[in-house]
Amino acid sequence: EFNDSKLSTPDESLWWYETGASGWGNNEIQNYIPGSKNGETCAQVSNGTLKIIAKKVGNEVYSIRMNTVESWKYGYFEARLKLPTGKGTWPAFWMMPKNYTAWPDDCEIDIMEEVGYDPNVILSTVHCKAYNHSIGTQKSGTIKVPTAQTEFHVYAVEWTEDFIKGYVDGKCYFTFDNDKKGNKNTWPFNTAFYLKLNLAWGGDWGGAQGIDESALPATYEIDYVRVFQKKIIE
């Protein structure tokens, strides 16, 4: 939740920032900053929501990539989000393994992704060694959410030892089942993951149809992020 009126930035006991302008494996343009840099703030908490802002600063585009301190194995993970507008924006809500070493072997769960040139088309995707976009085998679901950029919607994933399911506003639109073969190449989703929120600018996918700098500053708004896990009663 982001409703603590005493905070104007995310609680750093719960969140940490990834920083840099390395392209992030996708030729992205933005420079991820640690909340603020050179007097520019790109992670703001106000009126009960978090705003992740991508903005032009000199010859750079500053933005935010932030992760949960805590990690979880299995559960129901959701966030209530309003997505940015403009060609070049690439917001995401996703998960990576706590003990990550290499992609795609260690896998990735994308709860929500959208690119600004294809507005309101939402994807939920899983990546692992056998199924990933670098070899064109990724497993994903797509759903049209006509008001994704103008209204809040709840994006979620349900992750168990048997399946991963993607949801929007409680509607399941993607299912990836564990093949139960005990093969890490096809099901490495059995370790703790942490959550990620970021707003990329451009890149191989986000900039595939060009970018429109008049869209900056662009704001990705997060009402809340919640995690639910089953309680085992002995």
Secondary structure, DSSP 8 states (H G I E B T S, - for coil): ----TT-SS--TTTEEE--B-S-TTTTB--EE-SSEETTEE-EEEETTEEEEEEEEETTEEEE-EEEES--BSSEEEEEEEE---STTEEEEEEEEETT--STTTT-EEEEEE--TTSTTEEEEEEE-SSS-GGGT--EEEEEE-TTTTTS-EEEEEEE-SSEEEEEETTEEEEEEE---S--TTT----S-EEEEEEEEEBHHHHTTT---GGG-SEEEEEEEEEEE------
